[in-house]
Amino acid sequence: MRSISKIVQSTPPSGIRRFFDIVSTMEDVLSLGVGEPDFDTPWCIREACIYSLERGHTHYTSNYGMLELRRAISESLYKREGLWYDPEKQLLITVGVSEGMDIAMRAVLNPGDEVIIPEPCFVSYQPCVLFAGGKPVPISTCEENGFIVRPEQIRDAVTANTKAILLGYPANPTGAVAPRDILEEIVNIACKFDLFIISDEIYGRLTYEGKHISIPTLPGAYERTILLDGFSKAYAMTGWRIGFAAGPAEVVEAMMKIHQYTIMCAPTMSQFAAIEAIRNADRECEEMVEQYNQRRRVIVKGLNDIGLPCLMPKGAFYVFPSIKRTGLSSDEFCERLLFEEKVAVVPGNAFGKCGEGYIRCSYATSLDKINQALERIARFVSRL
Ligand SMILES: Cc1ncc(COP(=O)(O)O)c(C=O)c1O
């Protein structure tokens, strides 16, 4: 009989998309909603792409991605983190972390395998597990713990069917960064029960306090971690659709098998751009991070002054204030704020049940717009 797959049917559409379909029909909306840099891609990166097209580099690349790009990534991971990945066997160029997440799940999961996922988290984590035939096991975190998972929560969630732990620090939507001792304990649990760790480090470069801790650098983690990273956030390259996966050779080979049959290779022009980004755009990246850092302080102070308590995020470009005092649900708050004051933010429950009572505001937008949005939010809250 003609019908859509049950798994696909039963997966709800992304809460962010639903909301932004409404936003797109309205005019003059100030958006703190989207999770992408407001900066255009640095010029040197765009130029490298244009030059590659001028030279006629318009063909498929190796399924793994251009060796030159894999070498550049390998060198960069070694320089930044002291991590060594063989560019020939342990690195795969993907269509963003989005594809990396999908094929990582499909490469390691058998039907019914469980993946432990601390929430609130990025909207695609659970669907990727489901589409791969796995079972997501969400774990709630709370504001009192800085939205950081406690290792004992993970230990309690492990069953005979657990296959992997999915971590995403710095976190979307909370900006939380887990400290080293907690990460080490989580890695110990993964070692004890022989689990994979899938680590989404797309916001690693956007760490404001101290240095980013990359999971595979922790004792015992390297041989069981699939590291996913990309160019979208750090280099303002969301539209280029380019990222990479690094991990044990047999896992990367399995991921490559799926990638080979379904994607073939990441866009060639984006790979040329990524080589330039990784080799020559550190300064531009640091300048953008400095801008986010300034905006972070302004928005956190502004929201706390309004009476929407909000932790200082340590990474990414989101704040996750509580709206519990207003008595409104996350959905009600966001819809009324949008219709009454034309400010778009995302309901916290889009990122998991424990996100109810919170909203996600992105500060990847200009200070001027952040200040205007804060004025409007203050007016809205004072009327409640
Ligand atoms: C935590 C997280 N992971 C992955 C992605 C997807 O990144 P990419 O553009 O590399 O597919 C996003 C995008 O918002 C994200 O926030």
The ligand as a Tripos MOL2 file, in Angstrom:
@<TRIPOS>MOLECULE
LIG
   16    16     1     0     0
SMALL
NO_CHARGES

@<TRIPOS>ATOM
      1 C1         24.6070   22.0430   17.4740 C.3       1 LIG1
      2 C2         24.5150   22.0680   16.0000 C.ar      1 LIG1
      3 N1         25.0100   21.0390   15.3020 N.ar      1 LIG1
      4 C3         24.9410   21.0030   13.9520 C.ar      1 LIG1
      5 C4         24.3580   22.0270   13.2410 C.ar      1 LIG1
      6 C5         24.3110   21.9220   11.7390 C.3       1 LIG1
      7 O1         25.4600   22.4500   11.2040 O.3       1 LIG1
      8 P1         25.8550   22.3700    9.6570 P.3       1 LIG1
      9 O2         25.5310   23.6960    9.0520 O.co2     1 LIG1
     10 O3         27.3280   22.0900    9.6720 O.co2     1 LIG1
     11 O4         25.0770   21.2610    9.0510 O.co2     1 LIG1
     12 C6         23.8350   23.1300   13.9170 C.ar      1 LIG1
     13 C7         23.1810   24.2280   13.1790 C.2       1 LIG1
     14 O5         22.4930   25.0580   13.7360 O.2       1 LIG1
     15 C8         23.9220   23.1510   15.3280 C.ar      1 LIG1
     16 O6         23.4490   24.1800   16.0460 O.3       1 LIG1
@<TRIPOS>BOND
     1     1     2 1
     2     2     3 ar
     3     2    15 ar
     4     3     4 ar
     5     4     5 ar
     6     5     6 1
     7     5    12 ar
     8     6     7 1
     9     7     8 1
    10     8     9 2
    11     8    10 1
    12     8    11 1
    13    12    13 1
    14    12    15 ar
    15    13    14 2
    16    15    16 1
@<TRIPOS>SUBSTRUCTURE
     1 LIG1         1 GROUP 0 **** ****
